[in-house]
Amino acid sequence: MAESKSILSPIPGVFYRRPAPDQDVYVKEGDTVKVGDTIGLIEVMKNFYEIKAESDGVLERFCVENEEIVDAGQEIAVIKR
C-alpha cells in the first residue's frame, strides 16, 4: 500500500508554483519527484524560500493554490511514496 507524505510550509507567506510569472510550474500533479526537488516558493517580505520535496515519489496533489497565503505548518502538497 502506498504511503503519503505531506509537505508543510516552514514559514508563513505567499506560495508560488512557478519561479516567475512567465515560466512553467516547477512540478505538476502526477509528476515524479525526488528528495530535494523544488516544488514551489514561499515569499516573505520580498524574500523567496524554496520548498523542496522531502521524499521520493509522485506529487499526488497540491493543497493550496498558486499565490495563496499560507501559514507556518500548513499542508502545501502531498507526495505518494
mmCIF file of the N, C-alpha and C atoms, coordinates in Angstrom:
data_MODEL
# 
_entry.id   MODEL 
# 
loop_
_atom_site.group_PDB 
_atom_site.id 
_atom_site.type_symbol 
_atom_site.label_atom_id 
_atom_site.label_alt_id 
_atom_site.label_comp_id 
_atom_site.label_asym_id 
_atom_site.label_entity_id 
_atom_site.label_seq_id 
_atom_site.pdbx_PDB_ins_code 
_atom_site.Cartn_x 
_atom_site.Cartn_y 
_atom_site.Cartn_z 
_atom_site.occupancy 
_atom_site.B_iso_or_equiv 
_atom_site.pdbx_formal_charge 
_atom_site.auth_seq_id 
_atom_site.auth_comp_id 
_atom_site.auth_asym_id 
_atom_site.auth_atom_id 
_atom_site.pdbx_PDB_model_num 
ATOM 1   N N  . MET A 1 1  ? 0.842  -1.185 0.000   1.00 0.00 ? 1  MET A N  1 
ATOM 2   C CA . MET A 1 1  ? 0.000  0.000  0.000   1.00 0.00 ? 1  MET A CA 1 
ATOM 3   C C  . MET A 1 1  ? 0.886  1.247  0.000   1.00 0.00 ? 1  MET A C  1 
ATOM 4   N N  . ALA A 1 2  ? 0.578  2.184  -0.872  1.00 0.00 ? 2  ALA A N  1 
ATOM 5   C CA . ALA A 1 2  ? 1.363  3.422  -0.972  1.00 0.00 ? 2  ALA A CA 1 
ATOM 6   C C  . ALA A 1 2  ? 1.123  4.298  0.250   1.00 0.00 ? 2  ALA A C  1 
ATOM 7   N N  . GLU A 1 3  ? 2.184  4.932  0.678   1.00 0.00 ? 3  GLU A N  1 
ATOM 8   C CA . GLU A 1 3  ? 2.124  5.826  1.826   1.00 0.00 ? 3  GLU A CA 1 
ATOM 9   C C  . GLU A 1 3  ? 2.203  7.256  1.312   1.00 0.00 ? 3  GLU A C  1 
ATOM 10  N N  . SER A 1 4  ? 1.477  8.167  1.960   1.00 0.00 ? 4  SER A N  1 
ATOM 11  C CA . SER A 1 4  ? 1.517  9.574  1.571   1.00 0.00 ? 4  SER A CA 1 
ATOM 12  C C  . SER A 1 4  ? 2.319  10.373 2.574   1.00 0.00 ? 4  SER A C  1 
ATOM 13  N N  . LYS A 1 5  ? 3.027  11.388 2.068   1.00 0.00 ? 5  LYS A N  1 
ATOM 14  C CA . LYS A 1 5  ? 3.846  12.264 2.907   1.00 0.00 ? 5  LYS A CA 1 
ATOM 15  C C  . LYS A 1 5  ? 3.462  13.701 2.583   1.00 0.00 ? 5  LYS A C  1 
ATOM 16  N N  . SER A 1 6  ? 3.087  14.457 3.605   1.00 0.00 ? 6  SER A N  1 
ATOM 17  C CA . SER A 1 6  ? 2.718  15.859 3.412   1.00 0.00 ? 6  SER A CA 1 
ATOM 18  C C  . SER A 1 6  ? 3.955  16.744 3.409   1.00 0.00 ? 6  SER A C  1 
ATOM 19  N N  . ILE A 1 7  ? 3.923  17.773 2.578   1.00 0.00 ? 7  ILE A N  1 
ATOM 20  C CA . ILE A 1 7  ? 4.933  18.827 2.609   1.00 0.00 ? 7  ILE A CA 1 
ATOM 21  C C  . ILE A 1 7  ? 4.272  20.015 3.287   1.00 0.00 ? 7  ILE A C  1 
ATOM 22  N N  . LEU A 1 8  ? 4.870  20.465 4.379   1.00 0.00 ? 8  LEU A N  1 
ATOM 23  C CA . LEU A 1 8  ? 4.302  21.556 5.167   1.00 0.00 ? 8  LEU A CA 1 
ATOM 24  C C  . LEU A 1 8  ? 5.093  22.838 4.951   1.00 0.00 ? 8  LEU A C  1 
ATOM 25  N N  . SER A 1 9  ? 4.395  23.949 5.046   1.00 0.00 ? 9  SER A N  1 
ATOM 26  C CA . SER A 1 9  ? 5.064  25.242 4.928   1.00 0.00 ? 9  SER A CA 1 
ATOM 27  C C  . SER A 1 9  ? 5.892  25.499 6.185   1.00 0.00 ? 9  SER A C  1 
ATOM 28  N N  . PRO A 1 10 ? 7.183  25.805 6.028   1.00 0.00 ? 10 PRO A N  1 
ATOM 29  C CA . PRO A 1 10 ? 8.012  26.078 7.202   1.00 0.00 ? 10 PRO A CA 1 
ATOM 30  C C  . PRO A 1 10 ? 7.784  27.480 7.763   1.00 0.00 ? 10 PRO A C  1 
ATOM 31  N N  . ILE A 1 11 ? 7.220  28.372 6.929   1.00 0.00 ? 11 ILE A N  1 
ATOM 32  C CA . ILE A 1 11 ? 7.034  29.772 7.317   1.00 0.00 ? 11 ILE A CA 1 
ATOM 33  C C  . ILE A 1 11 ? 5.730  30.303 6.716   1.00 0.00 ? 11 ILE A C  1 
ATOM 34  N N  . PRO A 1 12 ? 5.182  31.371 7.295   1.00 0.00 ? 12 PRO A N  1 
ATOM 35  C CA . PRO A 1 12 ? 4.011  31.995 6.677   1.00 0.00 ? 12 PRO A CA 1 
ATOM 36  C C  . PRO A 1 12 ? 4.442  32.869 5.499   1.00 0.00 ? 12 PRO A C  1 
ATOM 37  N N  . GLY A 1 13 ? 3.597  32.959 4.489   1.00 0.00 ? 13 GLY A N  1 
ATOM 38  C CA . GLY A 1 13 ? 3.911  33.794 3.334   1.00 0.00 ? 13 GLY A CA 1 
ATOM 39  C C  . GLY A 1 13 ? 2.981  33.481 2.180   1.00 0.00 ? 13 GLY A C  1 
ATOM 40  N N  . VAL A 1 14 ? 3.410  33.817 0.976   1.00 0.00 ? 14 VAL A N  1 
ATOM 41  C CA . VAL A 1 14 ? 2.631  33.570 -0.237  1.00 0.00 ? 14 VAL A CA 1 
ATOM 42  C C  . VAL A 1 14 ? 3.302  32.442 -1.010  1.00 0.00 ? 14 VAL A C  1 
ATOM 43  N N  . PHE A 1 15 ? 2.521  31.424 -1.366  1.00 0.00 ? 15 PHE A N  1 
ATOM 44  C CA . PHE A 1 15 ? 3.043  30.260 -2.076  1.00 0.00 ? 15 PHE A CA 1 
ATOM 45  C C  . PHE A 1 15 ? 2.953  30.481 -3.585  1.00 0.00 ? 15 PHE A C  1 
ATOM 46  N N  . TYR A 1 16 ? 4.041  30.152 -4.275  1.00 0.00 ? 16 TYR A N  1 
ATOM 47  C CA . TYR A 1 16 ? 4.093  30.237 -5.741  1.00 0.00 ? 16 TYR A CA 1 
ATOM 48  C C  . TYR A 1 16 ? 4.531  28.890 -6.305  1.00 0.00 ? 16 TYR A C  1 
ATOM 49  N N  . ARG A 1 17 ? 3.841  28.442 -7.361  1.00 0.00 ? 17 ARG A N  1 
ATOM 50  C CA . ARG A 1 17 ? 4.186  27.170 -8.005  1.00 0.00 ? 17 ARG A CA 1 
ATOM 51  C C  . ARG A 1 17 ? 5.204  27.336 -9.124  1.00 0.00 ? 17 ARG A C  1 
ATOM 52  N N  . ARG A 1 18 ? 5.530  28.562 -9.499  1.00 0.00 ? 18 ARG A N  1 
ATOM 53  C CA . ARG A 1 18 ? 6.466  28.805 -10.601 1.00 0.00 ? 18 ARG A CA 1 
ATOM 54  C C  . ARG A 1 18 ? 7.523  29.812 -10.169 1.00 0.00 ? 18 ARG A C  1 
ATOM 55  N N  . PRO A 1 19 ? 8.723  29.742 -10.771 1.00 0.00 ? 19 PRO A N  1 
ATOM 56  C CA . PRO A 1 19 ? 9.807  30.650 -10.381 1.00 0.00 ? 19 PRO A CA 1 
ATOM 57  C C  . PRO A 1 19 ? 9.556  32.098 -10.780 1.00 0.00 ? 19 PRO A C  1 
ATOM 58  N N  . ALA A 1 20 ? 8.775  32.316 -11.841 1.00 0.00 ? 20 ALA A N  1 
ATOM 59  C CA . ALA A 1 20 ? 8.423  33.655 -12.305 1.00 0.00 ? 20 ALA A CA 1 
ATOM 60  C C  . ALA A 1 20 ? 7.094  33.552 -13.055 1.00 0.00 ? 20 ALA A C  1 
ATOM 61  N N  . PRO A 1 21 ? 6.343  34.649 -13.125 1.00 0.00 ? 21 PRO A N  1 
ATOM 62  C CA . PRO A 1 21 ? 5.023  34.587 -13.769 1.00 0.00 ? 21 PRO A CA 1 
ATOM 63  C C  . PRO A 1 21 ? 5.039  34.089 -15.212 1.00 0.00 ? 21 PRO A C  1 
ATOM 64  N N  . ASP A 1 22 ? 6.136  34.298 -15.936 1.00 0.00 ? 22 ASP A N  1 
ATOM 65  C CA . ASP A 1 22 ? 6.200  33.888 -17.339 1.00 0.00 ? 22 ASP A CA 1 
ATOM 66  C C  . ASP A 1 22 ? 6.872  32.530 -17.542 1.00 0.00 ? 22 ASP A C  1 
ATOM 67  N N  . GLN A 1 23 ? 7.112  31.809 -16.453 1.00 0.00 ? 23 GLN A N  1 
ATOM 68  C CA . GLN A 1 23 ? 7.762  30.496 -16.547 1.00 0.00 ? 23 GLN A CA 1 
ATOM 69  C C  . GLN A 1 23 ? 6.800  29.386 -16.146 1.00 0.00 ? 23 GLN A C  1 
ATOM 70  N N  . ASP A 1 24 ? 7.139  28.153 -16.556 1.00 0.00 ? 24 ASP A N  1 
ATOM 71  C CA . ASP A 1 24 ? 6.321  26.988 -16.217 1.00 0.00 ? 24 ASP A CA 1 
ATOM 72  C C  . ASP A 1 24 ? 6.425  26.669 -14.732 1.00 0.00 ? 24 ASP A C  1 
ATOM 73  N N  . VAL A 1 25 ? 5.430  25.926 -14.235 1.00 0.00 ? 25 VAL A N  1 
ATOM 74  C CA . VAL A 1 25 ? 5.451  25.488 -12.840 1.00 0.00 ? 25 VAL A CA 1 
ATOM 75  C C  . VAL A 1 25 ? 6.640  24.561 -12.605 1.00 0.00 ? 25 VAL A C  1 
ATOM 76  N N  . TYR A 1 26 ? 7.094  24.505 -11.352 1.00 0.00 ? 26 TYR A N  1 
ATOM 77  C CA . TYR A 1 26 ? 8.201  23.601 -11.005 1.00 0.00 ? 26 TYR A CA 1 
ATOM 78  C C  . TYR A 1 26 ? 7.805  22.157 -11.276 1.00 0.00 ? 26 TYR A C  1 
ATOM 79  N N  . VAL A 1 27 ? 6.657  21.746 -10.757 1.00 0.00 ? 27 VAL A N  1 
ATOM 80  C CA . VAL A 1 27 ? 6.149  20.385 -10.957 1.00 0.00 ? 27 VAL A CA 1 
ATOM 81  C C  . VAL A 1 27 ? 4.633  20.433 -11.088 1.00 0.00 ? 27 VAL A C  1 
ATOM 82  N N  . LYS A 1 28 ? 4.101  19.407 -11.739 1.00 0.00 ? 28 LYS A N  1 
ATOM 83  C CA . LYS A 1 28 ? 2.654  19.274 -11.881 1.00 0.00 ? 28 LYS A CA 1 
ATOM 84  C C  . LYS A 1 28 ? 2.193  18.076 -11.063 1.00 0.00 ? 28 LYS A C  1 
ATOM 85  N N  . GLU A 1 29 ? 0.919  18.060 -10.714 1.00 0.00 ? 29 GLU A N  1 
ATOM 86  C CA . GLU A 1 29 ? 0.357  16.893 -10.049 1.00 0.00 ? 29 GLU A CA 1 
ATOM 87  C C  . GLU A 1 29 ? 0.550  15.692 -10.967 1.00 0.00 ? 29 GLU A C  1 
ATOM 88  N N  . GLY A 1 30 ? 1.022  14.588 -10.387 1.00 0.00 ? 30 GLY A N  1 
ATOM 89  C CA . GLY A 1 30 ? 1.299  13.380 -11.159 1.00 0.00 ? 30 GLY A CA 1 
ATOM 90  C C  . GLY A 1 30 ? 2.757  13.237 -11.562 1.00 0.00 ? 30 GLY A C  1 
ATOM 91  N N  . ASP A 1 31 ? 3.553  14.302 -11.397 1.00 0.00 ? 31 ASP A N  1 
ATOM 92  C CA . ASP A 1 31 ? 4.983  14.236 -11.720 1.00 0.00 ? 31 ASP A CA 1 
ATOM 93  C C  . ASP A 1 31 ? 5.744  13.451 -10.654 1.00 0.00 ? 31 ASP A C  1 
ATOM 94  N N  . THR A 1 32 ? 6.807  12.778 -11.075 1.00 0.00 ? 32 THR A N  1 
ATOM 95  C CA . THR A 1 32 ? 7.706  12.101 -10.143 1.00 0.00 ? 32 THR A CA 1 
ATOM 96  C C  . THR A 1 32 ? 8.671  13.129 -9.569  1.00 0.00 ? 32 THR A C  1 
ATOM 97  N N  . VAL A 1 33 ? 8.862  13.087 -8.248  1.00 0.00 ? 33 VAL A N  1 
ATOM 98  C CA . VAL A 1 33 ? 9.801  13.994 -7.580  1.00 0.00 ? 33 VAL A CA 1 
ATOM 99  C C  . VAL A 1 33 ? 10.794 13.178 -6.760  1.00 0.00 ? 33 VAL A C  1 
ATOM 100 N N  . LYS A 1 34 ? 11.943 13.776 -6.543  1.00 0.00 ? 34 LYS A N  1 
ATOM 101 C CA . LYS A 1 34 ? 12.983 13.171 -5.707  1.00 0.00 ? 34 LYS A CA 1 
ATOM 102 C C  . LYS A 1 34 ? 13.289 14.117 -4.562  1.00 0.00 ? 34 LYS A C  1 
ATOM 103 N N  . VAL A 1 35 ? 13.852 13.579 -3.486  1.00 0.00 ? 35 VAL A N  1 
ATOM 104 C CA . VAL A 1 35 ? 14.234 14.397 -2.337  1.00 0.00 ? 35 VAL A CA 1 
ATOM 105 C C  . VAL A 1 35 ? 15.076 15.573 -2.823  1.00 0.00 ? 35 VAL A C  1 
ATOM 106 N N  . GLY A 1 36 ? 14.710 16.767 -2.404  1.00 0.00 ? 36 GLY A N  1 
ATOM 107 C CA . GLY A 1 36 ? 15.461 17.961 -2.767  1.00 0.00 ? 36 GLY A CA 1 
ATOM 108 C C  . GLY A 1 36 ? 14.948 18.703 -3.986  1.00 0.00 ? 36 GLY A C  1 
ATOM 109 N N  . ASP A 1 37 ? 14.020 18.088 -4.750  1.00 0.00 ? 37 ASP A N  1 
ATOM 110 C CA . ASP A 1 37 ? 13.436 18.791 -5.894  1.00 0.00 ? 37 ASP A CA 1 
ATOM 111 C C  . ASP A 1 37 ? 12.594 19.962 -5.394  1.00 0.00 ? 37 ASP A C  1 
ATOM 112 N N  . THR A 1 38 ? 12.725 21.107 -6.036  1.00 0.00 ? 38 THR A N  1 
ATOM 113 C CA . THR A 1 38 ? 11.918 22.272 -5.679  1.00 0.00 ? 38 THR A CA 1 
ATOM 114 C C  . THR A 1 38 ? 10.512 22.087 -6.232  1.00 0.00 ? 38 THR A C  1 
ATOM 115 N N  . ILE A 1 39 ? 9.504  22.263 -5.368  1.00 0.00 ? 39 ILE A N  1 
ATOM 116 C CA . ILE A 1 39 ? 8.112  22.160 -5.820  1.00 0.00 ? 39 ILE A CA 1 
ATOM 117 C C  . ILE A 1 39 ? 7.426  23.518 -5.848  1.00 0.00 ? 39 ILE A C  1 
ATOM 118 N N  . GLY A 1 40 ? 8.041  24.518 -5.207  1.00 0.00 ? 40 GLY A N  1 
ATOM 119 C CA . GLY A 1 40 ? 7.447  25.846 -5.176  1.00 0.00 ? 40 GLY A CA 1 
ATOM 120 C C  . GLY A 1 40 ? 8.297  26.800 -4.363  1.00 0.00 ? 40 GLY A C  1 
ATOM 121 N N  . LEU A 1 41 ? 7.780  28.010 -4.207  1.00 0.00 ? 41 LEU A N  1 
ATOM 122 C CA . LEU A 1 41 ? 8.452  29.055 -3.434  1.00 0.00 ? 41 LEU A CA 1 
ATOM 123 C C  . LEU A 1 41 ? 7.473  29.655 -2.440  1.00 0.00 ? 41 LEU A C  1 
ATOM 124 N N  . ILE A 1 42 ? 8.008  30.160 -1.344  1.00 0.00 ? 42 ILE A N  1 
ATOM 125 C CA . ILE A 1 42 ? 7.216  30.977 -0.433  1.00 0.00 ? 42 ILE A CA 1 
ATOM 126 C C  . ILE A 1 42 ? 7.902  32.331 -0.337  1.00 0.00 ? 42 ILE A C  1 
ATOM 127 N N  . GLU A 1 43 ? 7.104  33.380 -0.549  1.00 0.00 ? 43 GLU A N  1 
ATOM 128 C CA . GLU A 1 43 ? 7.618  34.745 -0.472  1.00 0.00 ? 43 GLU A CA 1 
ATOM 129 C C  . GLU A 1 43 ? 7.244  35.350 0.873   1.00 0.00 ? 43 GLU A C  1 
ATOM 130 N N  . VAL A 1 44 ? 8.260  35.907 1.527   1.00 0.00 ? 44 VAL A N  1 
ATOM 131 C CA . VAL A 1 44 ? 8.067  36.626 2.778   1.00 0.00 ? 44 VAL A CA 1 
ATOM 132 C C  . VAL A 1 44 ? 8.848  37.929 2.663   1.00 0.00 ? 44 VAL A C  1 
ATOM 133 N N  . MET A 1 45 ? 8.158  39.052 2.676   1.00 0.00 ? 45 MET A N  1 
ATOM 134 C CA . MET A 1 45 ? 8.796  40.370 2.632   1.00 0.00 ? 45 MET A CA 1 
ATOM 135 C C  . MET A 1 45 ? 9.816  40.476 1.493   1.00 0.00 ? 45 MET A C  1 
ATOM 136 N N  . LYS A 1 46 ? 9.411  40.072 0.292   1.00 0.00 ? 46 LYS A N  1 
ATOM 137 C CA . LYS A 1 46 ? 10.227 40.139 -0.931  1.00 0.00 ? 46 LYS A CA 1 
ATOM 138 C C  . LYS A 1 46 ? 11.415 39.177 -0.942  1.00 0.00 ? 46 LYS A C  1 
ATOM 139 N N  . ASN A 1 47 ? 11.480 38.272 0.032   1.00 0.00 ? 47 ASN A N  1 
ATOM 140 C CA . ASN A 1 47 ? 12.475 37.190 0.028   1.00 0.00 ? 47 ASN A CA 1 
ATOM 141 C C  . ASN A 1 47 ? 11.758 35.904 -0.366  1.00 0.00 ? 47 ASN A C  1 
ATOM 142 N N  . PHE A 1 48 ? 12.431 35.093 -1.180  1.00 0.00 ? 48 PHE A N  1 
ATOM 143 C CA . PHE A 1 48 ? 11.829 33.855 -1.658  1.00 0.00 ? 48 PHE A CA 1 
ATOM 144 C C  . PHE A 1 48 ? 12.574 32.654 -1.084  1.00 0.00 ? 48 PHE A C  1 
ATOM 145 N N  . TYR A 1 49 ? 11.807 31.685 -0.584  1.00 0.00 ? 49 TYR A N  1 
ATOM 146 C CA . TYR A 1 49 ? 12.362 30.470 0.015   1.00 0.00 ? 49 TYR A CA 1 
ATOM 147 C C  . TYR A 1 49 ? 11.853 29.274 -0.775  1.00 0.00 ? 49 TYR A C  1 
ATOM 148 N N  . GLU A 1 50 ? 12.780 28.427 -1.226  1.00 0.00 ? 50 GLU A N  1 
ATOM 149 C CA . GLU A 1 50 ? 12.394 27.236 -1.984  1.00 0.00 ? 50 GLU A CA 1 
ATOM 150 C C  . GLU A 1 50 ? 11.748 26.209 -1.064  1.00 0.00 ? 50 GLU A C  1 
ATOM 151 N N  . ILE A 1 51 ? 10.674 25.609 -1.545  1.00 0.00 ? 51 ILE A N  1 
ATOM 152 C CA . ILE A 1 51 ? 10.030 24.497 -0.850  1.00 0.00 ? 51 ILE A CA 1 
ATOM 153 C C  . ILE A 1 51 ? 10.421 23.246 -1.615  1.00 0.00 ? 51 ILE A C  1 
ATOM 154 N N  . LYS A 1 52 ? 11.021 22.300 -0.911  1.00 0.00 ? 52 LYS A N  1 
ATOM 155 C CA . LYS A 1 52 ? 11.589 21.115 -1.561  1.00 0.00 ? 52 LYS A CA 1 
ATOM 156 C C  . LYS A 1 52 ? 10.861 19.842 -1.131  1.00 0.00 ? 52 LYS A C  1 
ATOM 157 N N  . ALA A 1 53 ? 10.859 18.866 -2.028  1.00 0.00 ? 53 ALA A N  1 
ATOM 158 C CA . ALA A 1 53 ? 10.313 17.549 -1.710  1.00 0.00 ? 53 ALA A CA 1 
ATOM 159 C C  . ALA A 1 53 ? 11.180 16.908 -0.633  1.00 0.00 ? 53 ALA A C  1 
ATOM 160 N N  . GLU A 1 54 ? 10.532 16.305 0.342   1.00 0.00 ? 54 GLU A N  1 
ATOM 161 C CA . GLU A 1 54 ? 11.246 15.671 1.453   1.00 0.00 ? 54 GLU A CA 1 
ATOM 162 C C  . GLU A 1 54 ? 11.300 14.160 1.317   1.00 0.00 ? 54 GLU A C  1 
ATOM 163 N N  . SER A 1 55 ? 10.708 13.640 0.237   1.00 0.00 ? 55 SER A N  1 
ATOM 164 C CA . SER A 1 55 ? 10.777 12.205 -0.026  1.00 0.00 ? 55 SER A CA 1 
ATOM 165 C C  . SER A 1 55 ? 10.614 11.978 -1.527  1.00 0.00 ? 55 SER A C  1 
ATOM 166 N N  . ASP A 1 56 ? 11.043 10.811 -1.988  1.00 0.00 ? 56 ASP A N  1 
ATOM 167 C CA . ASP A 1 56 ? 10.856 10.422 -3.381  1.00 0.00 ? 56 ASP A CA 1 
ATOM 168 C C  . ASP A 1 56 ? 9.424  9.939  -3.556  1.00 0.00 ? 56 ASP A C  1 
ATOM 169 N N  . GLY A 1 57 ? 8.864  10.156 -4.730  1.00 0.00 ? 57 GLY A N  1 
ATOM 170 C CA . GLY A 1 57 ? 7.527  9.651  -5.006  1.00 0.00 ? 57 GLY A CA 1 
ATOM 171 C C  . GLY A 1 57 ? 6.860  10.429 -6.120  1.00 0.00 ? 57 GLY A C  1 
ATOM 172 N N  . VAL A 1 58 ? 5.532  10.393 -6.119  1.00 0.00 ? 58 VAL A N  1 
ATOM 173 C CA . VAL A 1 58 ? 4.727  11.091 -7.119  1.00 0.00 ? 58 VAL A CA 1 
ATOM 174 C C  . VAL A 1 58 ? 3.963  12.202 -6.417  1.00 0.00 ? 58 VAL A C  1 
ATOM 175 N N  . LEU A 1 59 ? 4.044  13.415 -6.964  1.00 0.00 ? 59 LEU A N  1 
ATOM 176 C CA . LEU A 1 59 ? 3.291  14.525 -6.388  1.00 0.00 ? 59 LEU A CA 1 
ATOM 177 C C  . LEU A 1 59 ? 1.811  14.255 -6.632  1.00 0.00 ? 59 LEU A C  1 
ATOM 178 N N  . GLU A 1 60 ? 1.126  13.848 -5.580  1.00 0.00 ? 60 GLU A N  1 
ATOM 179 C CA . GLU A 1 60 ? -0.275 13.448 -5.690  1.00 0.00 ? 60 GLU A CA 1 
ATOM 180 C C  . GLU A 1 60 ? -1.187 14.654 -5.889  1.00 0.00 ? 60 GLU A C  1 
ATOM 181 N N  . ARG A 1 61 ? -0.978 15.697 -5.076  1.00 0.00 ? 61 ARG A N  1 
ATOM 182 C CA . ARG A 1 61 ? -1.829 16.885 -5.198  1.00 0.00 ? 61 ARG A CA 1 
ATOM 183 C C  . ARG A 1 61 ? -1.219 18.067 -4.459  1.00 0.00 ? 61 ARG A C  1 
ATOM 184 N N  . PHE A 1 62 ? -1.593 19.256 -4.912  1.00 0.00 ? 62 PHE A N  1 
ATOM 185 C CA . PHE A 1 62 ? -1.305 20.479 -4.171  1.00 0.00 ? 62 PHE A CA 1 
ATOM 186 C C  . PHE A 1 62 ? -2.516 20.767 -3.296  1.00 0.00 ? 62 PHE A C  1 
ATOM 187 N N  . CYS A 1 63 ? -2.273 21.225 -2.096  1.00 0.00 ? 63 CYS A N  1 
ATOM 188 C CA . CYS A 1 63 ? -3.349 21.526 -1.149  1.00 0.00 ? 63 CYS A CA 1 
ATOM 189 C C  . CYS A 1 63 ? -3.651 23.021 -1.096  1.00 0.00 ? 63 CYS A C  1 
ATOM 190 N N  . VAL A 1 64 ? -2.833 23.818 -1.775  1.00 0.00 ? 64 VAL A N  1 
ATOM 191 C CA . VAL A 1 64 ? -3.036 25.264 -1.854  1.00 0.00 ? 64 VAL A CA 1 
ATOM 192 C C  . VAL A 1 64 ? -2.893 25.694 -3.311  1.00 0.00 ? 64 VAL A C  1 
ATOM 193 N N  . GLU A 1 65 ? -3.485 26.816 -3.629  1.00 0.00 ? 65 GLU A N  1 
ATOM 194 C CA . GLU A 1 65 ? -3.421 27.358 -4.982  1.00 0.00 ? 65 GLU A CA 1 
ATOM 195 C C  . GLU A 1 65 ? -2.196 28.251 -5.147  1.00 0.00 ? 65 GLU A C  1 
ATOM 196 N N  . ASN A 1 66 ? -1.812 28.481 -6.382  1.00 0.00 ? 66 ASN A N  1 
ATOM 197 C CA . ASN A 1 66 ? -0.740 29.420 -6.687  1.00 0.00 ? 66 ASN A CA 1 
ATOM 198 C C  . ASN A 1 66 ? -1.132 30.806 -6.164  1.00 0.00 ? 66 ASN A C  1 
ATOM 199 N N  . GLU A 1 67 ? -0.189 31.489 -5.531  1.00 0.00 ? 67 GLU A N  1 
ATOM 200 C CA . GLU A 1 67 ? -0.360 32.828 -4.965  1.00 0.00 ? 67 GLU A CA 1 
ATOM 201 C C  . GLU A 1 67 ? -1.291 32.855 -3.751  1.00 0.00 ? 67 GLU A C  1 
ATOM 202 N N  . GLU A 1 68 ? -1.506 31.711 -3.131  1.00 0.00 ? 68 GLU A N  1 
ATOM 203 C CA . GLU A 1 68 ? -2.328 31.649 -1.917  1.00 0.00 ? 68 GLU A CA 1 
ATOM 204 C C  . GLU A 1 68 ? -1.462 31.939 -0.695  1.00 0.00 ? 68 GLU A C  1 
ATOM 205 N N  . ILE A 1 69 ? -2.029 32.660 0.264   1.00 0.00 ? 69 ILE A N  1 
ATOM 206 C CA . ILE A 1 69 ? -1.337 32.925 1.525   1.00 0.00 ? 69 ILE A CA 1 
ATOM 207 C C  . ILE A 1 69 ? -1.380 31.651 2.365   1.00 0.00 ? 69 ILE A C  1 
ATOM 208 N N  . VAL A 1 70 ? -0.218 31.266 2.906   1.00 0.00 ? 70 VAL A N  1 
ATOM 209 C CA . VAL A 1 70 ? -0.131 30.059 3.729   1.00 0.00 ? 70 VAL A CA 1 
ATOM 210 C C  . VAL A 1 70 ? 0.424  30.408 5.107   1.00 0.00 ? 70 VAL A C  1 
ATOM 211 N N  . ASP A 1 71 ? 0.067  29.585 6.078   1.00 0.00 ? 71 ASP A N  1 
ATOM 212 C CA . ASP A 1 71 ? 0.577  29.719 7.442   1.00 0.00 ? 71 ASP A CA 1 
ATOM 213 C C  . ASP A 1 71 ? 1.698  28.715 7.665   1.00 0.00 ? 71 ASP A C  1 
ATOM 214 N N  . ALA A 1 72 ? 2.536  28.982 8.639   1.00 0.00 ? 72 ALA A N  1 
ATOM 215 C CA . ALA A 1 72 ? 3.562  28.010 9.032   1.00 0.00 ? 72 ALA A CA 1 
ATOM 216 C C  . ALA A 1 72 ? 2.862  26.728 9.472   1.00 0.00 ? 72 ALA A C  1 
ATOM 217 N N  . GLY A 1 73 ? 3.333  25.590 8.978   1.00 0.00 ? 73 GLY A N  1 
ATOM 218 C CA . GLY A 1 73 ? 2.755  24.302 9.333   1.00 0.00 ? 73 GLY A CA 1 
ATOM 219 C C  . GLY A 1 73 ? 1.592  23.880 8.463   1.00 0.00 ? 73 GLY A C  1 
ATOM 220 N N  . GLN A 1 74 ? 1.149  24.734 7.554   1.00 0.00 ? 74 GLN A N  1 
ATOM 221 C CA . GLN A 1 74 ? 0.037  24.394 6.670   1.00 0.00 ? 74 GLN A CA 1 
ATOM 222 C C  . GLN A 1 74 ? 0.497  23.413 5.600   1.00 0.00 ? 74 GLN A C  1 
ATOM 223 N N  . GLU A 1 75 ? -0.352 22.444 5.282   1.00 0.00 ? 75 GLU A N  1 
ATOM 224 C CA . GLU A 1 75 ? -0.044 21.459 4.247   1.00 0.00 ? 75 GLU A CA 1 
ATOM 225 C C  . GLU A 1 75 ? -0.059 22.135 2.871   1.00 0.00 ? 75 GLU A C  1 
ATOM 226 N N  . ILE A 1 76 ? 1.045  21.967 2.135   1.00 0.00 ? 76 ILE A N  1 
ATOM 227 C CA . ILE A 1 76 ? 1.173  22.565 0.801   1.00 0.00 ? 76 ILE A CA 1 
ATOM 228 C C  . ILE A 1 76 ? 0.895  21.534 -0.283  1.00 0.00 ? 76 ILE A C  1 
ATOM 229 N N  . ALA A 1 77 ? 1.444  20.332 -0.114  1.00 0.00 ? 77 ALA A N  1 
ATOM 230 C CA . ALA A 1 77 ? 1.313  19.296 -1.136  1.00 0.00 ? 77 ALA A CA 1 
ATOM 231 C C  . ALA A 1 77 ? 1.441  17.926 -0.482  1.00 0.00 ? 77 ALA A C  1 
ATOM 232 N N  . VAL A 1 78 ? 1.049  16.899 -1.247  1.00 0.00 ? 78 VAL A N  1 
ATOM 233 C CA . VAL A 1 78 ? 1.136  15.519 -0.767  1.00 0.00 ? 78 VAL A CA 1 
ATOM 234 C C  . VAL A 1 78 ? 1.892  14.698 -1.806  1.00 0.00 ? 78 VAL A C  1 
ATOM 235 N N  . ILE A 1 79 ? 2.880  13.944 -1.321  1.00 0.00 ? 79 ILE A N  1 
ATOM 236 C CA . ILE A 1 79 ? 3.656  13.038 -2.169  1.00 0.00 ? 79 ILE A CA 1 
ATOM 237 C C  . ILE A 1 79 ? 3.277  11.609 -1.807  1.00 0.00 ? 79 ILE A C  1 
ATOM 238 N N  . LYS A 1 80 ? 2.948  10.817 -2.829  1.00 0.00 ? 80 LYS A N  1 
ATOM 239 C CA . LYS A 1 80 ? 2.655  9.396  -2.618  1.00 0.00 ? 80 LYS A CA 1 
ATOM 240 C C  . LYS A 1 80 ? 3.940  8.633  -2.837  1.00 0.00 ? 80 LYS A C  1 
ATOM 241 N N  . ARG A 1 81 ? 4.347  7.852  -1.816  1.00 0.00 ? 81 ARG A N  1 
ATOM 242 C CA . ARG A 1 81 ? 5.597  7.086  -1.912  1.00 0.00 ? 81 ARG A CA 1 
ATOM 243 C C  . ARG A 1 81 ? 5.315  5.666  -2.312  1.00 0.00 ? 81 ARG A C  1 
# 
